[in-house]
Amino acid sequence: MNLAPTIVEILARARADLRMGVPVVLVKGDATALVAAAESLGAARLAGMRALGTPVIVITARRAETLKARAYDGDLARLVLPGDADIDWVSQVADPADDLVMPMKGPFRSLRDGDAGLARAAIRLAKSARLLPAVLLVDLGEAPEFAKDHALTLVDIDAAAPELDALSPLHSVISARVPLQVSEAGRLHVFRPEDGSEEHYAVEIGQPSRDAPVLARLHSACFTGDLLGSLKCDCGAQLNAALERMGTEGAGVLLYLSQEGRGIGLANKMRAYSLQDQGFDTVEANHRLGFEDDERDFRIGAEILKRLGFAATRLLTNNPAKVAMMQANGIDVTERVALNVGLNPLNAKYLDTKAKKSGHIL
């Protein structure tokens, strides 16, 4: 009987540990490193990591650009932690909230030698845990037994790499009838990823034919717009307009994907909002946080449509990237249906940025 966790389950543990401030051990070949998320790291564990060697703080090239640090590894920078750097300094390097108040954090010494594979994997883990993409890493040499000695999660990066790249298999949990304002013939489908991440939902209106392109909307969850009626974005208006259109036509599928804030999570989205209050646009804010313009995975939407039996769609979107991603993942988009709603004086600049920098057709 084998009760040991699979690599998918080990990765889920590692994400949970990082969120709670518990370090994890990453191993790749002969290299082993202790890794902690900068956002959740405490002073005591920082001191413990220093006792093991000289830590480096790993940040993305986007964050490095803001800090004027050299990103010799291309997509990331490994910065040697100064001897007098405390937990506040670590937080300030990871989080841009006070960049304008305290712009000078360097000079930084970036590493250019050695394999950055463990550092790169650590950043990916932090992102998938919906944390700021900044980690502390200390080299343990060839000591994978360190994890067992300290009851820490051990992740073999070579084994984990395919799982970090792949779309986690989706399992259908349940579907049930939910009468809606736009249509009494509503049905909610719940899909749960195998990797333990957030569930995704499909709202089916009427009985759309599986033999014709279905009117569909890929809608990323937006707590502020969908639930609170925020005027900073057009998400709530798009959600309601999409449902109204499906109700009017009598059939359609709304895919409600748990990818808040273009895939960075609600907390980081609020960090981006705070930066927007300082004068940065939505793309600049994401970059200062260390994220790309858009961190979402639209493969999820294509997979759910396939699971529901659809092969083609009339896609309700202003975003050509969604169309391209559907096409690339086996869903034929026969028509892009414009969804130009929700413009108001408080989100005009935001929508203008989406058009100019993200290619949205508005």
Sequence and secondary structure as in RCSB ss.txt:
>XXXX:A:sequence
MNLAPTIVEILARARADLRMGVPVVLVKGDATALVAAAESLGAARLAGMRALGTPVIVITARRAETLKARAYDGD
LARLVLPGDADIDWVSQVADPADDLVMPMKGPFRSLRDGDAGLARAAIRLAKSARLLPAVLLVDLGEAPEFAKDH
ALTLVDIDAAAPELDALSPLHSVISARVPLQVSEAGRLHVFRPEDGSEEHYAVEIGQPSRDAPVLARLHSACFTG
DLLGSLKCDCGAQLNAALERMGTEGAGVLLYLSQEGRGIGLANKMRAYSLQDQGFDTVEANHRLGFEDDERDFRI
GAEILKRLGFAATRLLTNNPAKVAMMQANGIDVTERVALNVGLNPLNAKYLDTKAKKSGHIL
>XXXX:A:secstr
      HHHHHHHHHHHHHHT  EEEEETTEEEEEEETTT  HHHHHHHHHHS  EEEEEHHHHHHHT   TTSS
EEEEE  TT  HHHHHHHH GGGTTTS       B  SS  HHHHHHHHHHHHTTS SEEEEEEEES THHHHHT
T  EEEHHHHHHHHHS   EEEEEEEE   SS S EEEEEEEETTS   EEEEEES   TTS EEEEEEE  III
IIT  SSSSHHHHHHHHHHHHHHHT EEEEEE  HHHHT HHHHHHHHHHHHTT  HHHHHHHHT  S    THH
HHHHHHHTT  EEEEE S HHHHHHHHHTT EEEEEE       TTTHHHHHHHHHHH    
